[in-house]
Amino acid sequence: MDKKELTEYREVVAFDQGQVKPSLEPLVTERYLKIKLNGEEVVRLASSPHAGRELAAGYLISEGIIEPSGQLLSLTESKDDGVDIVIEGQPGNYTESIKTINTCIGRGYGVLKPLMKQPPGQGLFTPGQLLAIISELDEKSYTFKKTGGVHSAGLGGPEGLIKRFEDIGRHNAVDKVFGYAFLNKIPLHDKCLVLSGRVAFEILQKAAYNRIPFILSRSAPTLLTVDRARELGITVVGFARGERFNVYSHPERVCFG
């Protein structure tokens, strides 16, 4: 697929310390990604124009349409902002009408889907490892530093940040992480989902569907997220900044020494 830029420049009128002047500013680009599964179009996602393969696979897993352990037969990306995925067997339930999902409205869940129970775990990360991972995510969030218009998400392990994605939609950035893990057959039982923003319940649900036991964010979780994470056995660490963080659920996965 032709490479598309994450940003383009436009002239704006800038007001700065009492002065009005023209300025050339970077703006994030966006597209609608059309995802087909076994020949049928499932959804159109407003997203940043990169990592379409990872976004398509991650979205279908995070929505419960395909299983993380499912057999992928083929995945092709077209030049007209489309991804075609073929899996073995029948996909899970989804609405027959094509959904168009904009970044501002999230996923628009009606009835929440059942979550997967997570097994208890012990000591996956030290405080130093967690702070190093979140610091690396911040340092490498290049498009955010340039525009302030995207969200970041990544996959972390004891050795550091494994992979990072940016997108205009925070759900998309998370789906890209899980799609990357799925396509590269990376086990998630000892990894963490790393976020730049708020840990909303929809993000927890994605983590549960993908069987990842740990969420690390530089921002805060919601009350519903914390309460359900405690029930599900998922560790949530928030406000990870500088030399501090809060552990909101299942602190046994953090090796405090």
C-alpha positions in Angstrom: 0.0 0.0 0.0 1.3 3.5 -0.8 2.8 5.2 2.2 0.7 8.1 3.5 1.9 10.8 5.8 0.6 11.2 9.3 0.7 15.0 9.0 0.3 17.7 6.4 1.0 21.4 6.7 -1.5 24.2 6.2 -1.3 28.0 6.6 -3.1 29.4 9.6 -3.4 32.7 11.3 -1.6 32.7 14.6 -2.1 35.0 17.6 0.9 35.1 19.9 1.7 37.6 22.6 -0.4 40.3 21.0 1.0 39.7 17.5 -1.1 38.4 14.5 0.9 36.6 11.8 0.6 33.8 9.3 2.0 30.4 10.4 2.6 27.0 8.7 1.3 24.4 11.1 1.3 20.5 11.0 -2.2 18.9 11.1 -2.9 15.1 11.6 -4.4 13.4 8.5 -7.2 10.9 8.7 -9.0 8.3 6.5 -11.8 5.8 6.7 -10.5 2.3 6.8 -12.9 -0.3 5.3 -12.5 -3.7 7.0 -13.9 -6.8 5.3 -14.1 -10.2 7.0 -14.6 -13.4 4.9 -15.8 -11.2 2.0 -18.3 -9.0 3.9 -17.6 -5.4 4.9 -17.9 -5.1 8.7 -17.0 -1.6 9.6 -15.4 1.7 8.4 -13.1 3.3 11.0 -11.9 6.9 11.1 -8.2 6.5 11.7 -4.7 7.7 10.9 -3.4 6.4 7.6 -0.9 3.8 8.8 -0.8 0.3 10.3 -4.1 -0.7 8.6 -3.3 -4.4 8.8 -2.8 -4.2 12.6 -5.8 -2.0 13.1 -8.1 -4.3 11.2 -7.0 -7.5 13.0 -7.0 -5.8 16.4 -10.4 -4.3 15.9 -12.0 -7.7 15.0 -10.4 -9.3 18.1 -11.2 -6.5 20.5 -14.9 -6.6 19.3 -15.1 -10.3 20.0 -15.7 -11.0 16.3 -12.7 -13.3 15.9 -10.7 -15.1 18.6 -7.0 -14.2 19.4 -6.3 -17.9 18.9 -8.2 -18.0 15.6 -6.6 -19.3 12.3 -5.8 -16.4 9.9 -5.9 -17.6 6.3 -5.1 -14.3 4.5 -4.9 -10.6 5.1 -4.5 -8.1 2.2 -4.4 -4.3 2.2 -5.6 -2.4 -0.8 -4.7 1.0 -2.1 -8.3 2.3 -1.6 -8.0 2.2 2.3 -9.4 -1.3 2.6 -8.2 -4.4 4.4 -9.6 -7.9 3.6 -9.3 -10.6 6.2 -10.1 -14.3 5.7 -10.3 -16.6 8.8 -11.0 -20.3 9.2 -14.6 -21.0 10.3 -17.4 -18.5 11.0 -16.8 -15.2 12.8 -18.6 -14.2 16.0 -21.8 -12.2 16.0 -21.8 -8.6 14.7 -24.4 -6.3 13.3 -25.2 -7.0 9.6 -25.4 -3.3 8.8 -22.0 -1.6 8.1 -21.0 0.7 11.0 -19.1 3.9 10.4 -17.1 4.8 13.6 -15.8 8.3 14.2 -13.0 9.0 16.6 -15.2 11.3 18.8 -17.8 8.7 19.7 -15.8 5.7 20.7 -17.3 2.3 19.9 -20.9 3.1 20.9 -21.5 -0.1 22.8 -25.1 -1.0 23.6 -25.2 -4.2 25.7 -21.7 -4.8 27.0 -20.1 -8.1 25.9 -19.0 -10.7 28.4 -15.4 -10.3 29.6 -12.8 -13.0 29.8 -11.6 -14.0 33.2 -7.9 -13.5 33.8 -5.9 -16.0 35.8 -4.0 -14.6 38.8 -0.4 -13.8 38.3 2.7 -12.8 40.3 5.5 -10.2 39.8 5.5 -9.3 36.1 7.2 -5.9 36.4 9.4 -3.9 38.8 8.6 -0.2 39.4 11.7 0.7 37.5 10.6 -1.3 34.4 7.1 0.3 34.4 8.5 3.9 34.7 11.0 3.2 31.9 8.3 1.8 29.6 6.0 4.8 30.1 8.9 7.2 29.7 9.9 5.5 26.4 6.3 5.8 25.2 6.4 9.6 25.9 9.7 10.1 24.3 8.7 8.3 21.1 5.3 9.9 20.7 6.6 12.0 17.8 3.4 12.9 16.0 1.8 14.0 19.3 4.7 16.3 20.1 4.4 17.7 16.6 0.6 18.2 16.4 -1.0 17.4 19.8 -3.7 15.6 17.8 -3.1 11.9 18.3 -3.1 9.2 21.0 -0.4 6.7 21.7 -0.5 3.1 22.7 2.1 0.4 23.0 3.1 -3.1 24.0 5.5 -3.4 26.9 7.6 -6.2 28.3 10.3 -6.5 31.0 13.0 -5.3 28.5 11.0 -2.2 27.6 8.6 -0.9 24.9 8.2 -3.6 22.2 6.1 -1.6 19.8 4.3 1.7 19.7 1.4 3.2 17.6 -0.2 6.6 17.3 -3.7 7.3 15.9 -6.3 10.0 15.9 -8.5 7.6 17.9 -7.4 6.1 21.2 -9.4 2.9 20.5 -7.6 2.6 17.2 -4.2 2.9 18.8 -5.0 0.1 21.2 -6.5 -2.1 18.5 -3.2 -1.6 16.5 -1.2 -2.9 19.4 -3.3 -6.1 19.7 -3.4 -6.5 16.0 0.4 -6.3 15.9 0.7 -9.0 18.6 -1.8 -11.2 16.8 -0.1 -11.0 13.4 3.3 -11.5 14.9 2.2 -14.3 17.2 3.4 -12.5 20.4 2.1 -14.1 23.6 0.4 -11.5 25.9 0.3 -13.3 29.2 3.4 -11.6 30.5 3.1 -8.2 28.7 1.4 -4.9 29.4 -0.8 -2.6 27.3 0.8 0.9 27.6 -1.4 4.0 27.1 -0.9 7.8 26.9 -4.5 8.6 28.0 -7.4 7.7 30.2 -8.1 4.0 30.9 -11.8 3.9 30.1 -13.9 0.7 30.5 -13.9 0.1 26.7 -10.1 -0.2 26.9 -10.4 -2.6 29.8 -12.8 -4.7 27.7 -10.3 -4.8 24.9 -7.6 -6.0 27.3 -9.9 -8.7 28.6 -10.8 -10.0 25.1 -7.1 -10.1 24.2 -6.1 -11.9 27.5 -3.5 -9.3 28.5 -3.2 -9.1 32.3 -1.7 -5.6 32.8 -2.5 -2.0 31.7 -0.1 0.8 32.3 -1.0 4.5 31.6 0.3 7.9 32.3 -3.3 9.1 32.9 -6.2 7.9 35.2 -8.6 5.0 35.0 -12.3 5.5 35.5 -14.1 4.1 38.6 -15.9 1.4 36.5 -12.6 0.4 35.0 -11.0 -0.1 38.5 -14.0 -2.0 39.9 -14.2 -4.4 36.9 -10.5 -4.8 36.7 -10.5 -6.1 40.3 -13.2 -8.6 39.4 -11.4 -9.7 36.2 -7.9 -10.1 37.7 -6.4 -7.3 35.5 -3.7 -5.1 37.0 -4.3 -1.3 36.2 -1.5 1.1 36.9 -2.2 4.8 36.3 -0.6 8.3 36.7 2.8 6.8 35.8 4.9 9.9 35.5 8.4 10.7 36.5 9.1 8.6 39.6 5.6 7.7 40.7 2.5 5.7 39.8 -0.7 4.4 41.4 -1.7 0.7 41.3 -5.5 0.5 41.2 -6.0 -3.3 41.0 -4.0 -6.5 41.6 -0.7 -5.1 42.9 0.7 -8.6 43.1 1.9 -8.2 39.5 4.3 -5.4 40.6 7.6 -6.5 42.2 8.1 -3.9 44.9 11.1 -5.8 46.3 
